[in-house]
Amino acid sequence: MNFQSIAPIEPSKQLLDLAFRKAREQGQQKNLKGNWLQIIRSKEALKLDVIKDAVVTRLEKMLRSLPETLKLPEFYVSLMKLTLDFAQYKKSCGSLLWAIQQIRGFHKDYVRRIVKTKDRETIKDLSRQFYGRISSVLKQIDSNLKFLEQTRQVMRTYPDVKDMFTICLYGFPNVGKTTLLNMLTGSKAETAAYAFTTKSINSGYFTLNDKRVQVLDVPGTLARAEKMNNIELQAELAMKELAKVIIYVFDISEECGYSLKKQLQLYKKLKLITTKKVLAYLSKKDLIASEVIAEFQANSKIKHYSLEEIKEKVSGMVE
């Protein structure tokens, strides 16, 4: 699911300004035929058509663009519930449908009344009533429109993940997860020598046993469950619901700013709280003497896997 393609949600004032501007432009047409009554009826009915079409077309585009919760994979529904007011999202989508139905109903009613009216001022008054009704409808859903635009901004951070065998890369910020993603999959995700380079969940793919394997590079965790931001919450959910294997990345050089002792504590905590297969990987080994690496391996009593060993281990799990 690509959440980047969700159309912007315009506020009520912007919708009204656009609709009324188009109506004024249509009202300046001078090629209408007939007597004065036929012309005034046609002109006012045409402006109502333009306003209805302008607003309804945009509302329908917004509604089509927004994800339908009943058609989403369970992971994305869980993600929405975790990062959004899910009930308000469904209510706000419903408000767009309500507004579309109201505007269509008012349009049909007022056009019918205009074509039956024989008095110029009454026709003008009916047009003004229609404008007022449309304005009222849009103002009633303005808070919903604003909420949906805020929601769109959050959903744009959601990852585009597939339903397949998945590996999650986990660890503190800047330990080398994105570099490992690139090595495993040939991806070219951004890396840099400072924390929090990964601002969303990067993904890459490689093939084992003629099967595609998805690798998710989740943003660096700070192991602070009560203070997680939206991206960190996504990372936790991805590991919980998608991962078949978790690769915990240690920065053996401690260049990331977190001591090996602290990295080891997070690794042990992860092992306690997950039932997933966890494989340890040492990054940045080229920055450290081999004696230091050997000492850490001996003291930690943890089996650490090379890149090829990881692929071999995963190969036996991919059906």
N, C-alpha and C positions, 0 to 999 in steps of 0.2 A: 504494500500500500504506500503510495507516494503522497505524503501530506503536503509536499511543497506546492502542489498544483491547486490547492484550495483557493478559490477566488476571494479577493478582498471583500470584506463586509462593509458596505457604505452606510453612514449614518443617515437618519431621516432627512436632515436639512439638505444634504447633498442630493438625495433622491428627488426631493421636492424641487430644488433649484433646477435640476436637469429637466424634469418633466415640464415645469412651467415655462422654461426657456424654449423648449421645443414647441410647446403649445402657442406661445407668442409668435414664433416664426411661422407656424402653420396659419395662424390667424391673419397674417399679412398677405396671404394669397389673394389675388384679385381676378382669378380666372374662373370663379364660380358662376354658374348660370342659373337663370330663373328670375322670378320677381323678388322684391325685397324680403318677403317672408321666407321664401325658399332659400335665399342666400344666407340670411341670418341663422336659420335653422341648420343649414349645412355647415356653416362656419363654426358655430358653437358645438355641434355634434362632433365635428372633426377635431376640435381642440380636446374634447373629452376622450375621444379615441386615442389621441396622441399621448395624453397624460396616463391613461390606463395602460397603454402598451409600454411606455417608457418605464413605469414603476414595476408592473407585473413581470416584464421581461427580465429586469435586473434582480428582482426578488427570486424568480424561478432559477436564474443562473446561480445565485448564492446557495439556494436550497439544494440544487443538483450537485453542487461542488462539495457540500458538507458531507462527511462520512455518515452513512446509514448504520446505526449501531447494530441492527439486526443482521447485517451482511458482513460485519467485520469479524476477523479471526478473534478468538478469545483473548489472545495476548493484547491486542489493541484495545479491547473493551476494558480489560484490567488496567491497562496503561491510562486510559481516559479516567477511570474511576480513581486512580491514584493521583493524577495530576490536575484534574478538573473537578468542578461541581457537575457531576454527571447528570443529576436530576434537572439542574438548571439548563444544561445543554439540550436535553430532550425537550424541555418546556420552550426554550428559545427557538428551536427548529420548528416546533408546532406553531409558534406565534407568526412565523413567516408564512406558513401555509394558511393560517387564519386571515392574515392581512391580504393575501392574494385572493382568497374567496370573497372577502368583504369588498375589495376594490372592484372585482368583476361584477358583483351584485349591484353595487352603487352605479357603476357605469351603465349596465343594462337598464336599470330603473330610470336614470336621469335622461338617457338618450331617448327612451320611449316617451317620457313626459315632454321633452323638448320638441319632438317631431309632431306632437299633438297640440302644441300651444300656438296661439295666433297673435299673442301680444309680445312686442319686442322686449319690454322691460321684464316681463315674466320670464322670458327665455334667458335674459341676462342674469336674472336672479337665480334661476335654476342652475346655471353654470357656476355661479358663486357658491351656491349650496354644495355642489359636487366638489369644488375645490376644497371647501371647508371640511367635508367628510373625509376626503383623501388625506388631507393634512392631519386630521384627528387620528385616523387609523395609523399612520406612520409614526406619529408622536407617541402613540400608545405602545408601539413596539420598539421605540428608540433605545430603551435600556437593554432590550434583548439583542438588538443589532450591535450595540457597544460590547456586550458580553461575548457575542459570537466572534467579534473581531479580536478581542483579547484571547479567546479560546483558539482562534486560528493561529495566532502568534505562538502559543504554546505547542500546538500540534505540529507546527513547522519544524520543531526540534525532534519530533518522533523519528526513529530509525525506519528505514525501508528494509524489513527483514522478511525472509522466506521461510516457509514451512519445510525444513529439511534438517539433517543432522547438523548440530550447531556446537561450536566451541566458543567459550567466552574467555577473553584475556582479562585478568584481574590483578589488582595491586595498587599501591600508592601512586600519586601523580608523578610523572616523569621518570618512571622506573624502566621504561623501554617497551611498553606494550605495543605502541604503534609501529615501532621498528620491527618487532616480532611479527605483527600482522603483515607488514610488507614482505618479510622474508618467507613467511608461510604461503602467501597467496600471490605475490607479485604485484600487490596493490601499490599505490603511491600516495598514501595518506600523509598528511602534514606531520612533521616532527620538528621539535625545536628544543633548545637547551634550557627550557624553563617549564615550570609546572602548569598543568591545566591546558596544554596544547589541544587536547581532545575536548571539544565543546559539545559534541554529540556522539552518538554511537556510530563508529565507522564499521564498515563491513567489507569482507573480501571472501573469495571462494577458491578452493582448489579441489582436485579430483583424486579420490582414493577408491580402488576397487571398482572403477567405472561409475562411482557415485560422487555427486557434488557435495562438498562439505562447506558449510558456512562458518566463517570466523568473525566474531564480533569483538571489536576493540572498544571496551566500555570506558567511560571517563574515570580518571583516577579517584579512588575513594579515600576519604579521610576517616573512615570508620567512626562516624558520628551519626548514628541512626536518627537521633532526634533533631538534627539540623541539616538533613540532606536537602539539596536543591532538586529541581525537577529532573535535571540530567542524571544526577546520582540515583534518584529514585528509579529512573528508567533502567539504569545499569543493574540495580538490584533485582528488578522485576525480570529483566532479560535472563539473568542467571537462574532465577527461580523457575521460570516457566519455559525457557527455550533451551538452555544449555544441557547437553549430554555430558560434556567434559569441560572443566574449568582449568585453565592454565594460570597458575599463580606466578607472577613475574617478580623475582628478586633483583634489585639493583645491587650487585655485589660490591660495586665501587662506592656506594652510599652517596654518589653524586647527586641523587635526587633530593637530598636533604633529610632523608629519614634513615635512622640507624638500622643496621641489620637486626638488632635486638627488637626494634619496633616492627620491622617488616615480618620478623619471625612470629611475633605475637599475633599479628593480623592473620598470618597463614594458619596458625593453630586455631584461632577463633573461627576462621572460615571452615576448617575441617570439622569443627564441632557442630556447626549449624547447618551444614549441607549434607545431603545424601549423594550428591554428584561425585563423579570421579574427579579428583584434583591432582594435577601434575605440576611439579615445581620446575621452574626454568630460571637459570642464572643469566642475566643480561650484563653487558659491559665488562665481560671478563678480560677483554684486551687492555683494560685500564688498570688491572690489578695483577700483582705477582702470583704465580701459580701456587706458591706456598700458602698465601693468604686464602686462596680459594679452597685448597685442600683442607686447611684448618677449619674453615666454616663448614664444609661438608661433613667433616668428622664430628664437630661439636654439635651441629644441628641434628644429626642423625636422620636426615631427610634425603630420600632418593631424588636427585636432580636429573632432569632429562635434557639431552641435546635436541636440536631441531629434528634430526633424523629419527631419534628414538621416540619423539612425540608422534611423528607421522606413523611410525611402526606400531606404536601403542594404539593409536586411534584407528588404524587400519583393521585391527581385530575387532573393533566395535561397530564399524560401519557395515550395515547389511546391504 
